[in-house]
Amino acid sequence: LQEMLLDQGQALFYYKDVIPSTPDFRAIQDIGMASIDPGGDDFSFRPAHPATRAEIAKYLFHGLNLKLRMDYTDLWKIMQWQKGWDKPGKRVQYCTPEHWATYYLLTLYNMGAFNDDFLSRINPDSPGTRNEMVKWASTALGPRASANAILAAEAAKKDGPITRAELARFINGLRRSMTVPSKR
């Protein structure tokens, strides 16, 4: 029934800024129905906004049912993340134990998705890029042949910031190729 309703352009999950003519409407609906992104406090999805690195990590873990892998000794790594520089001479704290995406990013780091140099300057709230998204997904999934076509198709596109709608399409495509169980 849900598939039929979506085919007819009916919204199953309410976002005030997503209508049936919105690009990637179906993928956004699937992401909402799978509880990957319930939207903002104001019921918005912001499909044209750039996806942050934190959102990319969250979508990967929730969308593909990945497990956080870390132990308490990893807390030392988090403390090392606090040495980033925003502007010349201005020290900022990027990932801290309090940031909601820290443990997703730390798990990606432990999987080998990025190195210590990137780790020391990562800002989870800055826009993520298509190449980062593909690399992180590829690292997290490992050698799963079912996802290779989708990863290759995205990797072939020009790098740059990725929108939230594009991220929803990417994760939804991976979910369908791997038949990740839905929460609906």
N, C-alpha and C positions, 0 to 999 in steps of 0.2 A: 504494500500500500504506500509506504514511504517513497519507494522508487517511482511509483506512478505519480504521486503528488509532485515530486521534484521534476519529473519529466514535463509536467504541465505548468511549471514555473511557480509552484506554491512554496512558500517559505515554511519550513518545519521548525526553524529556530529563529527567533526574532532578533534582528539587528536593525536599528533604525536607519542605518546608512547603507543597507544592502537590499536591493530590489531585484526582481528577476532579470532585468537587463544589465545588471552589474556584471562586468567581466569576472569569470570564475565563480559565479553565483552558486553553482552546484558544489564545487569544492569547498566554498566557505560554509555552506549549509552542512556538508558532511563533517567538517571540522567542528562546528558547533554541536552537532548531534552526538559526536564522539567525545564530547566534553574536553576537547583539546584546547579550545579557546572559547570560554563562555562570554567573551565580550567585556567591554568596560562597565564601570558602574552606571554609565548613562546608556547602556544597551547599544553601544557603537562598536563596529569592527574596524573602521578606518582602513578599507581595502587598498587605497592608493598610497598610504603612508609607508615609508621604508620600514622593513622589519628589523628589529634590533638583534644584536647577537644573542641577547638573553632569550628573545622570542624564538629564534632559530633553534637554540638548544632545547627549550621547553617543547616545541613542536616535535622535534626528533624523539625526545624521550617519551612523551605522552602519546604521540601519534604512532610510534612503532613499538610500543610496549617495551622499551629498553629499561634496564635496571640501573640505578645508581650504584657505582662500585667505588667505594672508598673506605678508609678506616680513620681512626682518630689521629694517626700520625700525619694524615694529609692536612690537618689543620695548620701545620707549619707552613705548607705551601700557600695557603690562603693568606697568611700573614705576610708572605713575600710579595703578594700581589699588590700590596699597598704602597709600592714605590713608584707609581706612574707619574708622569709629568704631563700636564694639560697644556700649559703655555710656558715659554721660557721662564724659569725661575718660580713657577707656581706648581707646587706639589699637590696632587689630588689622590684620593683613595678611590680606586675603581671597584674591584671585587673585595668585599669584606664578608665576614661570616653572616652579617645581617642581610646582604643582598639576596633576593629570592632566587637568583639564577646561579649563585656561586657553586652549588653542589652539582648542577648539570655541567657547568664549564669545567669543574675540577675532574669530573668523571671523564669528560671528553679528553682532557689533558692526559689523564692516566691511561686512556686508550691509545694515545699517540696522535691525536688530531692536531695538536700544535706543540711547539717547543717552548722552552723556558723563556726565550727572548720575547715571544708573542705573549706568553703568560704574564710577564712583568708589566706589559703595557695594554692589556686588553681592557676595554671599557664595555661592559655588557649592555649599556644603554645607548651605544653608538650604532649606526646602521651597519648591518651585516651585508656581506657581498655574496653574489651567486657562487663564486669559487669557494668561499668559506663554507657555505651551506653544503655544496657538493662534497667537499673534502671531509667535513665532519660526518655527513651521512655515510659516505663510503667507509670511513674508519669505523664508525659505530656498527655498521651492518656486516662488515667483513666480507668474505667471499660468498655472497648470496647472489647467485646467477639471476634470479627473478627480478632483482632491482637494477641490474647492470644497464639495461636499455634506457631506463629513466635517468639514471645518473649520467650516462654518456650524452644523452640529449641535452640535459641542463648544462653539462660541462662544455658542450660545443657552442653554447650561446655566449655572447659578449659579457665579460665580467662587469660588475657594477652593483650598486645597491639593489636589493630585491624588495619588492613591495610585499605587504602582508597578504594580498590576494595571490600573488605568485607563489609565496611560501605555502599557502593553503593548497594550491594546485599541486605543487611538488610533493608535499607530504601525503595528500590524498592519493596521488598516483602511486607512490611507494606503497601505501597501505593496500591499495587494490592489487598491485602486482604481487605482493607477498601474502595476500589474504589475511591481513591482521584483523583479528576479531573486533567488531564494532561494539560500542557500549549501548547502542540503540536497542 
